[in-house]
Amino acid sequence: MSAVLKGADVVKEMNEAMMAQLAARAAAGQDAPKLAIVRVGKRADDLAYERGAVKRFANIGLRTEVYAYPADIRQEDFLAAFRQINDDPDIHGILVFRPLAPQIDDQLVIEAINPGKDVDGISPVNMAKIFAGDSSGFAPCTAAAVMAILDHAGISLKGKRVAVVGRSLVVGKPLSMLLLARDATVTLCHSKTLDLPALCRESDILVACVGKAKLLGAEYIRPGAVVVDVGINVDEEGGLWGDVDFAAAESIAGAITPVPGGVGTVTTSILARQLMKAADIAGHQQGINGALMRY
Amino acid sequence: MSAVLKGADVVKEMNEAMMAQLAARAAAGQDAPKLAIVRVGKRADDLAYERGAVKRFANIGLRTEVYAYPADIRQEDFLAAFRQINDDPDIHGILVFRPLAPQIDDQLVIEAINPGKDVDGISPVNMAKIFAGDSSGFAPCTAAAVMAILDHAGISLKGKRVAVVGRSLVVGKPLSMLLLARDATVTLCHSKTLDLPALCRESDILVACVGKAKLLGAEYIRPGAVVVDVGINVDEEGGLWGDVDFAAAESIAGAITPVPGGVGTVTTSILARQLMKAADIAGHQQGINGALMRY
């Protein structure tokens, strides 16, 4: 039986560390960092994520403010409102629910967002930093959540063979770069990869981010391998399934993340941690500017 | 014996295609695209590359202008000059020799360069596009040269296992993304990769971009594999050597690029092709703006 890598354990450790930092911040007279949640319309999954994030951020001691706009807002009106949020010095991070709306070009928002507030890692500037192996930027939260789980479990990456199955710009690609920056040898696999099971079996660590329920079964897993399942697939009865066939994999893998209760559980804490980082950087820059101005 | 994939054959085809396009451009009354070559000081290797590029661009029918600055130019003076080049509508592409000079922060220039003129692919915007698989940007020329050689030789990439040895931001990383966009299954290998020979032998295509003379010998090559050697290493006698031990590899590989006369030969033609693309996009945008202004 493999060790089950539960997201809750990672969340607990991360949140405790953040609460200690926030206490120090408060003692120094600084406001808690604030996240702007930007939403157009009322999509059910956006609202569910929003409720969860608002509650968890409050529990940690972080501020949130929801900026909700009508589903039919004109693009120019939305962009004007977004620019105000972007420029507001009391807002340290911005989370944008996408797709925004049919009449709004998401790409304009991706290009407009202040890279220093882009705690969800959508800006080209942050993407280029991840690509360059520059840790000063913000990674997409799910990719960073995978790294946090591996780190929490004390799994070394240097020299390890890792198969990342799925090449999306929000998970597979940035995760490959984060793993590479830690000296893993990464193979990025996808729908056109030939003999995927054999390739996955060559790997010490298998990360599934495909979005197909139970796609990866026993034949994909080297005995003792670490299996990280990023997939969250909903079946007709509303049940949640990962990309990995957990029942088949559990007896082969050395360690495995569950779904639900694995990677997905950690993403909100990553968002919170990136908000703290954004506020720290902004505070530091303000300090520098203040010092210059007082000079 | 393997087929030797000579850069000269690729260059011939590319240059003929560009000359035909330039003739069509001239017939339409348009000036030839112009490249600004930006240099600080007089480093011997910069001067050598500059002479070669100026001559080859002239042979194709493209314009170049060298902007050379004294080695001790102040950063603010250089940046002011650079901004003028950046804004000059008669300049369609910019090549910057780096590192510029000890007193100049290259990163400022990388961030300042107009992404639409960045024909050498150094801007974060173009890097993010390569990462995203968006072909509207500009790739670093050496990475694009590898793709041009593979395409010219009619080597299909879909589903192929490719080992890219070397993870630099100018070759290994962008090349991995270009290969991935063509549905290859790419493993990015590096100095911390364990059992590199076995991993390379699993690959249909092996790309060496490490910068160590003759590092990859016979034990790295699957019989019949395609070997692309990006390395250009100079020995004490001034001889040029690739990263692959050509003499050992030639009898095993199905096809192999020589050094010299391989990838390096193609990069100037890639630079020229990217300049043509930049001029086309700029011309198209000018056309749109012109149409709007006339409205």
Interface residues (C-beta under 8 A of the other chain):
Chain A: P124 V125 M127 A128 K129 I130 F131 A132 G133 K158 G159 R161 R167 L169 K173 S176 M177 L180 D183 T185 V186 T187 L188 C189 H190 K192 T193 L194 L199 E202
Chain B: P124 V125 M127 A128 K129 I130 F131 A132 G133 K158 G159 R161 R167 L169 K173 S176 M177 L180 D183 T185 V186 T187 L188 C189 H190 K192 T193 L194 L199 E202
